[in-house]
Amino acid sequence: MINRETIDKIMDTARIEEVVGDFVHLKKRGTSLIGNCPFHGEKTPSFHVSVTKGIYKCFGCGKGGDSVRFIMDHEKYSYPEALRFLANRYNIEVEETELSPQDTEAQSAKESLYIVSQYAAAFFVKQLWETSEGKGIGLSYFKERGFREDILKKFEVGYSPDVWDAMTQSAIGAGHKLEFLESTGLSIKNDNGKIYDRFRGRVMFPIHNFTGRIIGFGGRTLKTDKNVPKYVNSPESEIYHKSSVLYGLFHAKKAIRESDNCYLAEGYADVLSVHQAGIENVVASSGTSLTVEQIKLIGRFTQNITILFDGDAAGIKASLRGLDMILEEGLNVKIVSFPDGHDPDSYMHHVGAGAFKTYLENNRKDFILYKANVLLKDAGDDPIKRAGIIRDIVESIAKIPDQIKASVFIRECSSLLEIEERILLTELNKIRSAKSKKNFETHQRSNSSSASGAPEPLGPPDNLWDDNAGPEVETVETNEHQEKEIIRLLLAYGHEFVNWDNIDDMYIGSFLMQNLADVEFENPLCKKIIDYYKSEIDNGRLPTANHFVKHKDRDIADLAITLSTSEYSLSENWLNKHQIYVRDESMNLKATVLGGIFHLKKRKVDQILLSLLKEIKEEKDADNQIILMQRYGVIKGVERDISKFLGSVIVK
């Protein structure tokens, strides 16, 4: 178990903007940093990072927390694993007390998959550089392809010997369990119980996750036998989900952010070759068809993707059909195609690094226009084919969520396709209208199928105002909003001093507690926080916002983060451009704090008055009715005083 001193050091050192910035492309907005949320799909950023408070909050999906919570949520780590990750990032030595066997077992199951994967990678690397078979077959292959040693070592490529169980026996001999080797797919057990290596006689490309840990492998055979698959990849496992992984992203993410562009290639060797040309912002889809998850992964760092197509015409046409989903995610797509017979790997080695880089810069074309050119060439003068292609292109434009971008492409395609812009716009609107109708109908079907029983009436019951209709319909109003406002004030200003009405040496937190001593909080979470706050003050301690943000109770921490952040910030243009000064609530803390107190008290008083009215109406004894009416008059006077402060109008 990690000791308290080490945890405190990690928490003090870890910078929220640095930790989150490793995974999300952040831009400054007001006092916050914003980006696309890594926890749910979105096109408009709603993910905020507060550097001063050391927390993040997504106003789309609601997730929030500090640096440790971010790593736990993003990497699916336990609390100790997240602490170790941050300690490693900041080179902090982790001091631990001895764990119980149960704790060790719980923590090590998933970690063991990472450990055996790292062992296998080291085994393959050693085979490539230190054995005669590895150097004679694997290393010779890479050198014949023109790869430099520094690139091979950077990506930790290796070689798996052409032996049935060389890696498996080596791993078991080093103390690794067979069950974890099987779980990662490194070892396979056949129907007869025989164990053998999945990768044999192949050059190996380890696949890294976002944080650089090895989670899987791609192995390329060097045999010419057509019955042997060219590539074999790791199967799905607890740590490897191929649809949400991009090969090379760990090495490319910094360069993608800096260049604001991501080159997307097809294979492992393509990534190595482009890196060798001095271009590091390149990834590959790991031998699978591009997925929405992978597109969203790129979208965290840049809105610009450049696809590197092989020169095969048939392959290009097939690939074009699957790229519309990039447009649907709101990203800008450009295409670079290579001369027939070349892919990025072969073309880089054919022309050299300098000429390759120049070629990429000079041959980027917008996806829509590129698609139109490719398909029109294929259609020739056939009017039927041209009509189909025009519709196909307009369907691609219809997937672009940005209306301005779509209209620009319509105009350019009008000239290219030699058809009136008006006709293309009409077709575009028809496609969008049909899509909207389909989405609406799907939504309606979903709602109707999930509804149980008769639908609830939208309006009030018909007998609402009928005194003879039986029991009254009661309107239940909660104080949740007002109670949460008090919690927000405690978190934001509880540690500051009261500076009004000649009050000295009193914290606002204590002031709030004193003035709300007669108020019972109804929201369970708010009540829990208030009770804790009171107990801490009674013991001579003043809790800070950070205490609740890092609270072990996840519900308390989530509420504290939500109340400590806002998705809105005042634009500097109000003052700089328009010369309009907007007062901040902290400029008049008396009004802010008293406003919070009196709004909550007024709601409580309103509830008491409502209850009294009900009692008066139901009371049959005349004397008791008079007593209740007198009480009502007193409470009404309290309401009048509160409302006078709040500026409300009271009906007599």
Secondary structure, DSSP 4 states (H G I P E B T S, - for coil): -B-HHHHHHHHHH--HHHHHHTTS--EEETTEEEE--SSS--SS--EEEETTTTEEEETTT--EE-HHHHHHHHHT--HHHHHHHHHHHTTPPPPBPPPPHHHHHHHHHHHHHHHHHHHHHHHHHHHHHHSHHIIIIIIHHHHHTT--HHHHHHTT-EEE-SSTTHHHHHHHHTT--HHHHHHTTSEEE-TTS-EEES--SEEEEEEE-TTS-EEEEEEEE----TTS-SEEEPPP-SS--GGG--BTHHHHHHHHHHHT-EEEESSHHHHHHHHHTT---EEE-TTS---HHHHHHHHTT-SEEEEEE-S-HHHHHHHHTT-HHHHHTT-EEEEEE-STT--HHHHHHHH-HHHHHHHHHH--EEHHHHHHHHHHHHHTT-HHHHHHHHHHHHHHHHT-S-HHHHHHHHHHHHHHHTS-HHHHHHHHHHHHHHHHHHHHHHHHHHHHHH--SSPPPSS--TTTT-TTSSSPPPPP---HHHHHHHHHHHHHHTTSBP-STT--S-BHHHHHHHHTTT----SHHHHHHHHHHHHHHHTT----HHHHHT-SSHHHHHHHHHHH--S----THHHHTT------GGGGHHHHHHHHHHHHHHHHHHHHHHHHHHHHHH---HHHHHHHHHHHHHHHHHHHHHHHHHT-----
